[in-house]
Structures are given as structure tokens and as C-alpha cells.
Amino acid sequence: MFQRLREPRGVTLVELMVVVAIIAIIAAIAITLYQNVQQKAKLAADQGVIAAMRSAIAIYYGQHNGNFPGSPGKYVTPSPPVFQCAGFDYTYDSTTGLITVSGNTASGC
């Protein structure tokens, strides 16, 4: 008349495989998002370096009677900027104060 309920025996192999597959999918998504965040952070750091260079040139221009750093008669040895993204390079024109930054898209930034 009364049936005895089975006692739980544990986890089946299929259930275990489903859990492992779900964890693998979540890990793949998280790794991809983390790499994108790293690239954006490096690019933001490089933009900060460029903004600091621009500000330093503007301050120098204001303090030295309209002469840009490196203008004739002015000896300035600025330390080269450190870019986080590989392949970034810059040129500076001391007659106009123009900074041109070039980058390589193959570098990941």
C-alpha cells in the first residue's frame, strides 16, 4: 500500500556535464569582456598622456612669450611619453606646437 520513496543517490553524469558546459560558456564570455576592458583602459591611459603633453606645451607657450618648446633659441629636452598601446608613436612640430600621434591597429588598441 505505501511505497517507499527512494533516497537521493547523488548527481548524474549528464547533470555534471551540463554544469561544466555552463561554467565554460560563462568563463569564455568573461575572458572576452576582460580583454576588451584592458584594451579600453590602455587606450584611455594613452589619451591621458596625450592630454598631458598638450597641457605642458600650452603652459610652456604661455610662460615663454609665445615660443613653443624646442623653438630656436630655446633648449628643452622633454622626456619621451610612455604609451601603453604598442605601436603608438608621436611627432612634435616645434614651430606650430602640433603633436601628431599615430598608432597601429594591429597592436590591439
N, C-alpha and C positions, 0 to 999 in steps of 0.2 A: 503494500500500500504506500508506504513512504519510500521515496527514492533518496538515496544518499547523494548529496552534492559533491561533485569532485573537488578535490583540493587543488588550488592553482599549482601548476608544475613549473612555472618559470616563463622565460621568453623563448619564442620560437626563432629559428634561424631567419625566416623571412622578415619578422619584425625587426630583428637586429640589423639586417641588411638595409631595410628601409630607413632606419635611424642613421646609419652610417652614410647612406646616399644623401640624406637631407643635410647632414653636417658638412659633407663635401661641397654641396651646392652653396651653402651659406659661406663657407670658407673661400670659395672661388670668387664670390661676389665681394666679400670683404677685402680680399687682396687687391682686386682691381680698383676698388674705391680708394684704398690706401695709397696705391701708386699714383692715382690722379691727384690726390691731396698733396703728395710730396712734390709733384711737378708744379702745381699751383703755388706752393709755398716757396719753392726755389725761384720761380718767376717773380713773385711778389718781392722777394729779397733783392733780386736784381733791379727791379723798378725802384726800390728804395735807394740802392746805390746810385742809380742814375739821377734821382731827385737830389741826393746829397751833393753830387758833382755839380748839378745845375745851381744849387743854392750857393755852394762855395765860389763858383765863378761869378755869380751875381754880387756876392758880398765883396769879393776882391775888386770887381769892376767899380763898385761904389766907393771903396776906400782908396783907390789908386787913380783918381781923376780920369775915369773913363778908359783906362787901359786894362785889357784882358790879361790874364796870367800868360806869361810866355811872350808877351809883346816885345818888340825891340826895346832894349834898354832895361827890361825887367827880367830878372833871373828867378825863375820859380821851378822847383823840382817837386811836383806833386807825386805822392805815392800812387802806383797804379791800383785801380779798383780790383777787388776780388769778386768775380761773378760766380754764382752758384751753378748756373747752367753752362755746361761745357760748350764751347764753340762760340760764345759771345765775345765780341771784340768791339773796340771803340776807336774813333779817331777824333781828334780835337783840333779845331782851326783857331789859332791864337789871334788871327786878325778880326774874326767875327764873333768868337766865343761860342761857336756852334759845335755841339757834340753829336756825332753820328754813331749810333750803336747798330751793329749788325750781328745777326745770330744765325745759327744753323739749326734748321728744324729736325735734323737727324739726331741732334743731341738729346732729344727727349723733352725739351721745354718749349 
